[in-house]
């Protein structure tokens, strides 16, 4: 019976090659979502200046794509939790956590669009990335 690895250096070379392939695969697996997120952010950043009051939700979504988070107008026991429907773009773990704890206000580091009762844009907040 003849073994494929007839000499120790071939076995070592094969092992090193397989290890490097695993490392490259892991690196690509980690970078792919980041590239997707950056690609998505560019769309709404490039088109943010085109959003204006009076636009419908459909028009906003066609222009910017789907939001990273949505907050529906909400009232509990007569207390207003969220005054108007709000869509946010560019959320990260910090802005999402803050939104879960304090849903009444948009995080300053997220792009936010509020919709009035008619379902049209009533307020636009650009992200302040310095905060």
N, C-alpha and C positions, 0 to 999 in steps of 0.2 A: 504494500500500500504506500503510495507516494503522498507526502504531505505537501500542501500548497506552500507553506512557509518553510523552505528548505534551509534557510540560514537565519540566524538571530537578527541580523540587521534589517532583513526584509520585514520580519514581524514587527520590529520597532518602528520602521518607516510607515507601515500600514496603520499602526496604533496612533502615531503622531498625526497622520493624515485624517483619520477618523475623529480624533479629538478636535482638530482645527475645524472640521466640518460642523461638529456639534456646537462649537463656540460661535461660528458664523451664523448658524441657524438660530441660536438663542439671541444673538445681537439683532438679527433681522426681525425676529418675533417681538422684541422689545421696541424697536424703532418704528415698525409699521404703524401701530396705533398713533404714535406721536406725529408721524407724517400726515396721517389722515386728519387728525385734529387741526394741525397747522393749515392744511389745505382748506378745511371747512371754515376756519377763522378768517382766512383771507377773503372769502366770498362776502361775509357780512361786514367786514371792515371796509372793503372796497365800496360796498353799496350803502353803507350807513348814511352817508350824506343825502341819499335819494329818498329816505323815509321822511314823511311830513305828516302833520296832523290831518285828520280826515280820511286817511287810507283805511281800507278794510283789512281784516285779518288775512284774507286770501291774498291780497296785494302784497302785504308785508312778507308773508311766507314765500310767495313767488320771487320776491326780491332778495330776501336774506336766507331763505331755507328754513327748516324747522328750528325752533328755539331750543336751547340747551335745558331750559326749565320754564314751567308755566305755573302761574299762581292765579287761581280763580277768585273772583270777588267772594268774600265770605263774611258772614255775620253769625255770631253765636250768642244767644241769650241777650239780644239787643246791643251787644258790643261788636263794633266793626273790627274784624281781624285783618282783612285785606279789602281796601276801599274799591279798587277796580281790578279787572283782569289785567295781568301783567305777564309779558313774555321777556325772558332774559336770554342774552347771547354771551358766549365767552365765559361761562361758569367754570369754576374749578372746585376742588373739594372744599376750600375755605368758603367760597361764596354760597355753595350749596348748603353747607352746614349752618351758615349764618341765616340763610333763607328758611331753613327748617325751624330754627329757634325764633327768629324775628321776621315772620313773613310779611309784615305790614310795609316794610321798606325795601327797596332794591339796594343791593350791595353796591358801594361806589365803584368797585373794580369790575362790575358787569355792565354790559350794555343792556338797557331796559326800555321797553315800550309798554305804555299803559293804554288800555282801551276803555272808552267810556261805555255807558249802558247801551248805546247804539251799536257797539262792536267796532267802532272806528277809533283810530289813534287819537289820544287826547294829550299824551305827554311822552317826550322822548328824552332819555338820559344817556349821554355818552359815558363810557367808562373813564374813570380817572385812575390810570395805571400807576400814578405816583403815590397813591394811598396804600 
